[in-house]
Amino acid sequence: MNQVYEKVVKCYESIKDRLPFEPKVALVLGSGLGNYADTMDVKAQIDYNEIEGFPVSTVPGHEGRFIFGYVKGVPVVCMKGRVHYYEGYPITDVVLPTRLMKMMGAQVLFLTNASGGINPSFGAGSFMLIKDHISCFAPNPLIGANIDELGCRFPDMSTVYDRGLQEIIKEKARECNIPLHEGVYVQLTGPSFESPAEIKMLRGLGADAVGMSTVVEAIAANHMGMKICGISCVANLAAGMTDQPLTHEEVQEASNKAAPLFRELVTEAIAGF
């Protein structure tokens, strides 16, 4: 058995008897959504450090546990805290949680994150529906021997973000009177914020927002045939677009301010899936 796949299977075997249900939606909670579980009908929680071989997040504001609960009747497993490539984990460990949630039964992957705005029309605290992505410098999680049990060797990437799910999110945003931009998200490795020259490069590539996560998870989920959607909370304007230096505290503060609307939009979208 492929060693990467074997690790996912071992993680699943170590917790399968603790799963309260088969989830429909896998939700990754980015900055600003850490307390989302408070709005759920929670049935079980599993700390990452209780799962054999599971990577544990080291980033402030990213607690490490799976939360199982219902969102308006929809069975959801959510990640309270994700693992990032910049923490030093191999890329296969970064996407291991995504693969594990698919093994639990999830068919939809709902990705959320905090990002830096590249599009000048995006203000701090605004939301962007992810329509497509660009990966820069982060290694592709499918490099290496293909895991045939998960998907094909050369997966198509034409429509990674499901158009039907996008329409539901846009409809729910309109119903809730929540302004929602649309755009292209780009993932760099981090942990340093981008330089003004890099932001200029990314703007030229067609990116609207930049962050340090999400794309590799989407690639892994697409490989497995999951339906994928994503919303990015633009926590600040990227380097070079203002005279202010960037800080992690600023990202957390802006994300926390936007959190109530973020929670509402995510909840209504899940109910419509």
RABELBEL-V816937 format. One record per run of one state. SS is the DSSP state (H for helix, E for strand, C for the rest). FROM is the first residue (numbers start at 1). LEN is the number of residues. If there is no record, write none. Layout:
ss from len
SS FROM LEN
SS FROM LEN
//
This chain:
ss from len
C 1 2
H 3 16
C 19 6
E 25 5
C 30 6
H 36 4
C 40 1
E 41 7
H 48 3
C 51 14
E 65 7
C 72 2
E 74 7
C 81 4
H 85 3
C 88 3
H 91 4
C 95 1
H 96 9
C 105 3
E 108 10
C 118 8
E 126 10
C 136 25
E 161 1
C 162 1
H 163 13
C 176 4
E 180 8
C 188 8
H 196 10
C 206 3
E 209 3
C 212 3
H 215 9
C 224 3
E 227 11
C 238 10
H 248 25
C 273 1
//
